[in-house]
Amino acid sequence: MASNPKHWSARLPFYYGWLIVAIAFVTMAIGVTGRTAFSLLLPPLIDEFKWDRGLAAGAFSVGFLFSAVLSPFVGRVVDARGPRIVILTGVALMSAGLLLAPYVTRPWQLYATLGIAVSGGANMMTYTVHSQFLPHWFVRRRALAISIAFAGAGVGAVLLLPWLQTIILTDGWRASCLAMGWLVLFGIAPLTSLVKKSPADVGQNPDGDRATPDTAAARRAAAVIDPVWAATEWTLARAVRTAKFWWIAVGYFLALIAWYAVQVHQTKYLVEIGFSPLVAAWALGAVSVIAIPGQILLGALSDRIGREWIWTAGCLGFAASYAALLGLEVSPSNVLLYAMVFAQGFFGYALTSVMGPIVAEIFEGPHYGSIFGTITIGLVGGGAAGPWLAGVIHDETGSYRLAFLLIIGFCLVSIMAIWIAGPRNIRPVPGRR
């Protein structure tokens, strides 16, 4: 669509899509940290209430299951009404959960606040929802733009996690929940007024191109390997009857088990094997910091060499981080700790840069949000299963060893699943056209 002079975005010296990326960056910085902070809250919660580790970590898992149930409906709302209402609902849920958490005295209250409300809210304003509309804004630099937006999670971690840990150590975990709750409410809600679903909403084309609609359509048609597949209008009903849909769901499910099992249990594990709470908190934050260049560089690289290769690198990064954690139990050296942080952050977190593009390049079309939202059931389900699985295995065996070995195997199967799904067989990335 040609540029619309009536919209104020036409007067900007840059493409409106980059403003969308900047808003997503800030939203991710605050929203993801609000959920990640559960790892910092877990040790003082266990110490105060004497709950089993599996019971306490289960709050995170139940929250993810709630997110999984919500995801298909979120996708439909994004398709029908745009992302703004979804993000605002997420802000309301997460801020309510954090502000009510200080009054927790029983497990069900923990599950309702730091579990359901916080995780459900995060689902509506972080990776899941942004993956449903950011791909509309960019084609040539799709993964690069998404990776820059998602790098906000790393910046939020380095700025906010040490701050929250300091509050926990000085004023207690309740004070940290209140501080984070107000930050979510006032840091994100005002920005949502600028969020738009697609460049057509502001009279622009993807990537800010000035091409005519006919020229833009011709370019999209030329960038296809399987014209029959690409010409199909992929509704959710059609998509779920394909093997590609289910291979993506399996790959995402297993990768998210790896991601969130280590994120939730890493801090407690490192403290148990001899590291101080501050070093353990530093490691959690450092993973997200290292993720910033990793997401951007590997995301941009995926626009050149393909999504499957970056998914492979990300899953191998998580597998290597679990192997390093197993090694730290035997020899708790700083070198191995740094290796674990680098593998998990630089490679593992780069998965986020290709989650949206993988689905978009296979099921591109007007129902993409509904399709991605349904696939997110597998993605979020893995995030729910990971912390619970690792916690239960630890409670039963007294060690994380079996859980970590099992998850390394999950990473390898996830790699295979995405290669079988094969987005490269539908649309080539710009660097391979």
Secondary structure, DSSP 8 states (H G I E B T S, - for coil): ----TTSGGGGSSS-HHHHHHHHHHHHHHHHHHHHHTHHHHHHHHHHHH---HHHHHHHHHHHHHHHHHHHHHHHHHHHHH-SHHHHHHHHHHHHHHHHHGGG--SHHHHIIIIIIIHHHHHHHHSHHHHHHHHHHH-STTHHHHHHHHHTHHHHHHHHHHHHHHHHHHHH-HHHHHHHHHHHHHHHHGGGGGG--SSGGGGT--GGG----HHHHHHHHHHS-S-HHHHHS---HHHHTTSHHHHHHHHHHHHHHHHHHHHHHHHHHHHHHTT--HHHHHHHHHHHHHHHHHHHHHHHHHHHHH-HHHHHHHHHHHHHHHHHHHHHHHH---HHHHHHHHHIIIIIGGGGHHHHHHHHHHHH-STTHHHHHHHHHHHHHHHHHHHHHHHHHHHHHHSSSHHHHHHHHHHHHHHHHHHHHH-GGGTS--GGG-
